[in-house]
Amino acid sequence: MSKNYEMRPLATATLAALLFIASSGCAGFRRASESDIEYWERRAREHGARSVLNLGHTAAELEEITRLQADILFPILRRHLRGHEKVVLDFGSGPGRFTPGLAAVVGGRAIGVDPIQSLLDLAPRAPGVEYKRIENGRIPLADRSVDVVWISLVLGTITEQSALRQSVAEVERVLRDGGLLFLVENTAERRDKRHFEFRPVEFYASIFPSIPMIQHVGDYYDFGERISVMVGRKMGGPASADKGP
Ligand SMILES: C[S@@+](CC[C@H](N)C(=O)[O-])C[C@H]1O[C@@H](n2cnc3c(N)ncnc32)[C@H](O)[C@@H]1O
């Protein structure tokens, strides 16, 4: 395991050190001529499942890093479930590091979606788990068909503003009224990279028109960069859904 990788329990907002992500210290950088998607296609081709990590990590670390992240994030997710959720969308699932675990957390189904087919091809098959490709920015699911949307370090990689707006609209479209958004993003105060934007919690809290009350519920740190966990509920749905995340 990398010397840079340290983790403590996520009990307060002072959590220290996890690992990962595609945002910090990556060896791969987007070329000026590449779109976001072209960049991810190349990155996936060159690095396989490891492409979703900070490329300072070795492929051998992927499993342990994923387990450590799940140990931080799944308990937070569980605390925000209401017990009736059956379908989770893993938006930007990449090689499905969390998708089977998400199905297990809700005791139902998880659907991983990503625009990069070669990453979806690497994803683990499991009961209750399926993967679908995002084409032309569209999530291939019906309106209001999922109870929870999980997004782990995806929106920061969408640097094109029109694509970000479309992703937000698609997430809101497929999430049922009163459904839960669980969002994990790098909110470090750093200068953006060509392939990754560092945006504050306030930015993410303001971009979902149908999810107006997004709360910042925790942080962990990766190489000193703050990774923030945010939750919110889509408006509408049963009265119980109005109590907040
Ligand atoms: C840092 S990786 C995170 C992958 C996965 N969520 C995880 O935590 O392992 C970013 C993912 O976002 C995907 N992605 C890039 N652009 C996207 C878009 N416009 N819509 C959905 N996913 C996108 C990439 O293909 C990649 O799988």
The ligand as a Gaussian input file, in Angstrom:
#p B3LYP/6-31G(d) Opt

LIG

0 1
 C      -12.688000       9.088000     -11.329000
 S      -13.648000       7.954000     -12.250000
 C      -14.748000       7.392000     -10.986000
 C      -15.351000       6.076000     -11.337000
 C      -16.212000       5.470000     -10.232000
 N      -17.311000       6.332000      -9.880000
 C      -15.350000       5.166000      -9.037000
 O      -15.428000       5.887000      -8.031000
 O      -14.572000       4.227000      -9.130000
 C      -14.679000       9.016000     -13.252000
 C      -15.696000       8.236000     -14.092000
 O      -16.574000       9.182000     -14.702000
 C      -16.877000       8.691000     -15.988000
 N      -17.377000       9.803000     -16.789000
 C      -16.690000      10.718000     -17.490000
 N      -17.530000      11.578000     -18.116000
 C      -18.792000      11.203000     -17.780000
 C      -20.085000      11.686000     -18.092000
 N      -20.269000      12.750000     -18.900000
 N      -21.161000      11.056000     -17.566000
 C      -20.991000       9.987000     -16.747000
 N      -19.775000       9.472000     -16.423000
 C      -18.697000      10.077000     -16.921000
 C      -15.564000       8.114000     -16.463000
 O      -15.736000       7.256000     -17.569000
 C      -15.079000       7.413000     -15.208000
 O      -15.561000       6.099000     -15.137000

